[in-house]
């Protein structure tokens, strides 16, 4: 994540919590070092963001409670993901507050343009949820899959097979399946376990398989 994007995400994270969060926790959240987080926090202070730091149990960095930001503006991608998660919660009956959830999702949907509603919501139908994967994929691999999925690009990857052999593959991602044992990709006529992808990046076009 580039620094400018991380700074904006850091502000949103602090705004959402309003309770203390340590530099180590922020470093883990954003996949960087505590030293980098300290520099980011100094930059936010220089930009007149009212940050405070509390010591002791339950302490950490937080925004002043009196500080407010303009209304939240979702990107089309963020709105589409939230709508999909909300759909799963409704279909799997994960919570009893279905009417409140539906009302909230309508507001999120309103953040999407007509084109984005048609394209991105249809795209999200390719994500199938069954359970929580037991085997985690690398964060950088998940990021590459997300980029390939939303940008309709191909995914170039190094894949470790059950016999330990590593092959280089380029696939067009057709869908993503989440189930209790692992997270899977569907692409190029095959299913791939995401935790076996040792490296990946999105590319413009898929090679012929």
N, C-alpha and C positions, 0 to 999 in steps of 0.2 A: 504494500500500500504506500503510495506517495505521501510525502509529509503533509501537503495541503489537505488531501483527502483525510488523512489521519487526524489532523487538527480539528476538522469539522466533525468527524465521527466522535472524537474525544469530547467535544462540547456537547453533542447530543447524548452521549453516554452519561456524562455528569448531570446534564439536565434531567434525564430520566430517573436517576437515582435520588439525587438530593441528599443522600446519606453518605458518610465517609467511605472512600474507597482508596486503598493504598496504591503506591506507585507499582509495587510488584503485581498487584491484581490487574492494574491497567496494562502493564507490560505483557502479562499473559493473555489478556483480552485482545490486544492489538498485535501480538506476535512480534514484539520488539524487546529491548532491554529497559531496565528501570532507569538507566542513565539517559536514554533517549526520551523516556516519559518525562523526566525532570526538565529536560530542555524544552519539551513541548509545553509543559505547564508554565515555564518561565515566559515562553512566547505568548501564551494566552493572557498572562498577567500584563505583559507589555502592551497587549491589545485592549487593555482596560476591562478584561473579564473579571468579575468579582469572585475570585477563588479564595477559599479559606482552607486552612489545614488544622485539623484537631488532633491532638496527641491522645495516647491511651487506648483502652479497649473500645472498639467500635468507632475509632477515629479514622482519619484519612482526609483525602481531598474532596471538597464539595463546593458547589456553587452556593452563593448567598441565597437564602430562601426568598428574599424579596426580589430577586432578579428574574425577569421574564424575557422570553424570546418571542418573535412573531409566530403566528400559527404554523403548525407543521406542514411542510409541503413534501409529499411523497414523490419519488421518481416513479415512472411507470413500472419499472422492474420491482421496486419495493412493494408497490400496491398489489401487483400480480401475485407476489409471494405471500403477502398477508391474506389475500383473498383465498388462495389455495389452502393455506393452513386453517383458515376459518371454515372452509368447506369440509376439510378432514374432520375438524372438531365437531361439526354438525352431523356428518354422516356416521361417525364412530360413536356418537352420543357421549363425548368426553366431558360434557358439562350440561347442566340442566337449563342454562339461561339462553335458550335458543333464540328467543325473540330479541333480547338485548344484543346478542351476537349478530343477528341478521341486520339489525338497525345500524350497528357499527360498521359492518361490512359494506352496507349501502353507501356510507359516507366515504369509506376508502375507495370504493368503486367510482365515486364521483370525482376523485382526483385524477382518474384516467381520461384521456381523450377518447373519442369514439374509435379512432384507429387502434389505439393501444388496447382498448377493451376487446376489440375483435381479434387482434393478433396475439397479444400476450396471454389473455385468459384461455384462448384455445391452445396455446403452447403449453400452459401449465397443466392441461388435462393429461399430458403425457407422463406426469409424475404420479406414481402409484404408491400408496402408503399401506403397509401391512403391520409393521412393528418397529421397535427401536433396534437398529443394527448393533450387534455385539462387537463387531470388528470395525474399528474406526479407520477412515481414510485420512491421508495426510492433508493438512489445511491447504497447502499449495496445490495439491491435486484437486481438491474440491473447488478451489477458486478457478482453476483451468476448466473444469467441467462446467461450472456456472457460466463462464465466458463463452464457451463453445455452444452451450445450450441456448442462451439468450441471443447471441449474435448469429446463430445458425451456421456456425463455423464447424470445421472438423476438429477432432482431438487427436493430436500426435502423442503417443505415450510409449513408455517402456513397461512391459507387462511381465510379471513373474508367474510362471506356470507352476502347477503342483509339483513337478519334478525339479523345480529350482531353476529351470532354464528361463532366461530373460530374452524376450523378443521385442522388436520395435514394430508398432502398429499405428495405423492412421485410420480412424473410424469416424463416421458421421453419427452423432448421438441421436438415436431415435426415441429414447425414453430412459427414465430412471426409475428403478424399483427399490423401495426401502422395505426390508423385512427383518426378522429377528436375528438372523445369523450374519447378514452383511448387507452392504449397499451395492447395487448392481447397475451397470450400464447396459442398455440394449443398443446395438449398433453394428452395421455391416453384417447382418444376419447372425450375430452371436450375442451372448451375454457375458459380460466381463465383471469380475469382482473388483470393486473400487479399491479395497485395501491391498490388492496385489499390484496396483499401479504404483511403480516406484518413482516415476517422473512423468509429467504431462504438460502440454501447452496447447492453446487453441491456435489453429492455422486456418488459412483462408479457404482451402479446398481439400477434399479428401482424395487420397490416392486410390487408384483402382485396386480392389482386393481380389 
